[in-house]
Amino acid sequence: MPSRDEILKFLGESQDAAGKREIAKHFRLKGAEKIALKALLKDMADEGLIDSDKGRAFHKMGGLPKVTVLKVIEADGRDLIAIPDNWQAEGVPMPRVRLSERGRSALAVGDRVLARTEEAGSGYRAFVMKKLQRANEQLLGVVEKGEGRKLWLKPVDKRIRRMVPISDPGNAEPGQLVLAEQHGQRDRISAKVTEVLGEPFAPRSFSLIAIHKYGIPHDFASDAIEEAERAAKLPLSADHREDLRHIPIVAIDPVDARDHDDAIWATPDDDPANAGGYRAIVAIADVSYYVRPGGAIDRAARKRGNSVYFPDRVVPMLPEILSADMCSLKAGQDRAAMVCHLVMDASGKLRNWRFTRALVRLAANIAYEDAQAAIDGAKPHELTDSVLKPLWACWKLLFMAREAREPLDLDLPERRIVLDEAWRIVSVAVRERLDAHRLVEDFMIAANVAAAKALEAKKAPVVYRVHEPPSREKLVALKDYLATFDISFALGQVVRPATFNGILAKVSDDTVKPLVMEQVLRSQTQAYYGPRNMGHFGLSLASYGHFTSPIRRYADLLLHRALVDAHGLEQPPAPRLDLPPTTGLAEHDAASLDRICELISGFERRAMEAERETVDRYVAAFLATKVGEIHKVRITGVQSFGFFATIEEFGGDGLVPVSTLGAERFWYDEASQTLTGESSGERYAVGQRLELRLAEADPVTGAIKFELPEGGNYMPGPPPRSKGPGNRPGGRPPIKRRGRPANIRHQSR
């Protein structure tokens, strides 16, 4: 039988589409070997190594089939760029394919073609075989009633600004959330409803919109649930584990936490050689004991990559019997844990670490606010002296070490949606940042560093959390932005996190500081998972992995499995429970960490977008009852078409279109991010505080619009036509960009 690597190599080198028959023929497999090959290919597909197209030909996951359907999306000079018409590799960036000269002349944006593909450098090129009919695109939206009996589809994506007439509503009624197929072209587009999803304003529907829009798996197959129920019966004993039930370990979490996967404890080190130092324990739920490589739960978890947290629900990575019960560290209950033992010196630097599998029984689950109140003396707690005070004393050492390495210090506010028992919005508030949050964060960072270094010492595979330094292009944009505040920034210097901290220290104006902080954040690269160590720029750490949240992140589960192998922490096989035997890292996973890391990094981005959009919808729903009211806002961004502003009290980002600012001409300066009225000199700039009227708040799309309290010179309704030179209908002159004609699109710096 060929190995997984041999099959992947064959698929990559084959000039033609390769199905099971072609693979069997190439490796000269017969009889029972073909049956075994079928099972192997299914396992490889479940593991995210390969995928198959509609013709049952296989290709590497994240790659393109040899023959596939592409859709033309743009014309780049003389070249046409296409993307796969049906991209199944969730989380993997969709490749952009450059079409060859042959057969290209008759193609336009939106056309579909059958093409033969091949890898070209780091990308793909394709040779057109024939042009196909255009496909019907799916739209997610809400049915709205127009004049007479006409129905319209209002897309939930706020980037789609026009409604689509519905040609076939099926069983859909006005006000319902539906999936629909898009038919026709240009001004003759219509929609056919294919599935009714429910009421968009019903409790918990905003998260449902995001789940459907992003294709987030939210139901577990029966085999995964059945396996989870069997896994929950795994025996817990101290026979093969370190017994730590006598140590008063505590979990400090949000008051509304749905799962508890980490707990901590600390005490002064009694070793005379480490005077002033501390010993600490970071106990993490032993998810790898319950979720075995290749099992049904593992396959389901890998397809999710992480749990997704919405204001009204959690879409867990693991079935609830594990995520909310057996793998959740609850006070007074015996739980399996992967434990990191840390030793810190008096300066907070890690002297030593070791990893064990343990049996723990938490002394308490404490909310952040309660732990902080106990330390501040505002609220008594029975564990204040015995547990919390030693934790805070140890954290002071960790904080000292953190300050010494000078990580990026961006303390941006986080919105918190408060719902009542009926899932209705009570308030939108900024989540308070306490020392208790920083304490837990620094203990987790210490354990994550120790995990990465422990695996490096054993030359074992590591899933790193990588955060690379900013690119030169982003630094140039930051330099231009800072210049508008008379803050200098030299591009030739070696950029470190402390460089950005120094920039923030120069900003004394509290109204400007959050703006500069946001711009510094935008200049950073996006963190990702990878098997090669590129360091973590933001934390100013040379080696960093994610070890502390295996309930909700697949990357952490992989790291736990690697620790099991590297430190000989394997558990005895589970008797009579029909579970995969190993709890360590499967060989094929170790060999394909590149692809797995690419997948889970994509799933993380998907979750972040879905969570952000859902919060936007909740904020818009909260503000929908306040339309017409005047709010204090801060300008957060300026573009040629208007400016964006945020309500300072509880968030909510909205647009002020330039068309509502008055009839005069406005100049847009990109470097300073300002709009300036030509005759009045009225200036709108990033960071400016002003009062605006809330003109619109749409919960379906999450879109918010503001207008000037006096309305500017904006007249609602259809404007009269004007034949004045250079004027648009209604006498509205086009916006001009400083030093450039108004109708020329300019490149950003």
Secondary structure as GFF3:
##gff-version 3
##sequence-region A 1 749
A	DSSP	alpha_helix	4	13	.	.	.	ID=ss1
A	DSSP	alpha_helix	20	26	.	.	.	ID=ss2
A	DSSP	alpha_helix	32	46	.	.	.	ID=ss3
A	DSSP	beta_strand	50	52	.	.	.	ID=ss4
A	DSSP	beta_strand	58	60	.	.	.	ID=ss5
A	DSSP	beta_strand	67	76	.	.	.	ID=ss6
A	DSSP	beta_strand	79	84	.	.	.	ID=ss7
A	DSSP	beta_strand	97	99	.	.	.	ID=ss8
A	DSSP	beta_strand	112	120	.	.	.	ID=ss9
A	DSSP	beta_strand	123	132	.	.	.	ID=ss10
A	DSSP	beta_strand	137	145	.	.	.	ID=ss11
A	DSSP	beta_strand	151	155	.	.	.	ID=ss12
A	DSSP	beta_strand	164	168	.	.	.	ID=ss13
A	DSSP	beta_strand	177	183	.	.	.	ID=ss14
A	DSSP	three_ten_helix	186	188	.	.	.	ID=ss15
A	DSSP	beta_strand	190	198	.	.	.	ID=ss16
A	DSSP	alpha_helix	205	214	.	.	.	ID=ss17
A	DSSP	alpha_helix	222	231	.	.	.	ID=ss18
A	DSSP	beta_strand	242	243	.	.	.	ID=ss19
A	DSSP	beta_strand	250	253	.	.	.	ID=ss20
A	DSSP	beta_strand	262	268	.	.	.	ID=ss21
A	DSSP	three_ten_helix	272	274	.	.	.	ID=ss22
A	DSSP	beta_strand	278	285	.	.	.	ID=ss23
A	DSSP	alpha_helix	287	290	.	.	.	ID=ss24
A	DSSP	alpha_helix	296	304	.	.	.	ID=ss25
A	DSSP	beta_strand	308	309	.	.	.	ID=ss26
A	DSSP	beta_strand	314	315	.	.	.	ID=ss27
A	DSSP	alpha_helix	320	320	.	.	.	ID=ss28
A	DSSP	pi_helix	321	326	.	.	.	ID=ss29
A	DSSP	beta_strand	334	344	.	.	.	ID=ss30
A	DSSP	beta_strand	350	361	.	.	.	ID=ss31
A	DSSP	beta_strand	364	367	.	.	.	ID=ss32
A	DSSP	alpha_helix	368	375	.	.	.	ID=ss33
A	DSSP	pi_helix	384	388	.	.	.	ID=ss34
A	DSSP	alpha_helix	389	405	.	.	.	ID=ss35
A	DSSP	beta_strand	415	419	.	.	.	ID=ss36
A	DSSP	beta_strand	425	430	.	.	.	ID=ss37
A	DSSP	alpha_helix	435	457	.	.	.	ID=ss38
A	DSSP	beta_strand	464	466	.	.	.	ID=ss39
A	DSSP	alpha_helix	472	483	.	.	.	ID=ss40
A	DSSP	alpha_helix	497	505	.	.	.	ID=ss41
A	DSSP	alpha_helix	513	522	.	.	.	ID=ss42
A	DSSP	beta_strand	528	530	.	.	.	ID=ss43
A	DSSP	alpha_helix	554	566	.	.	.	ID=ss44
A	DSSP	alpha_helix	587	591	.	.	.	ID=ss45
A	DSSP	alpha_helix	593	623	.	.	.	ID=ss46
A	DSSP	three_ten_helix	624	626	.	.	.	ID=ss47
A	DSSP	beta_strand	630	639	.	.	.	ID=ss48
A	DSSP	beta_strand	642	647	.	.	.	ID=ss49
A	DSSP	beta_strand	653	657	.	.	.	ID=ss50
A	DSSP	three_ten_helix	658	660	.	.	.	ID=ss51
A	DSSP	beta_strand	666	669	.	.	.	ID=ss52
A	DSSP	beta_strand	674	677	.	.	.	ID=ss53
A	DSSP	beta_strand	683	685	.	.	.	ID=ss54
A	DSSP	beta_strand	689	698	.	.	.	ID=ss55
A	DSSP	beta_strand	703	707	.	.	.	ID=ss56
A	DSSP	beta_strand	736	737	.	.	.	ID=ss57
###
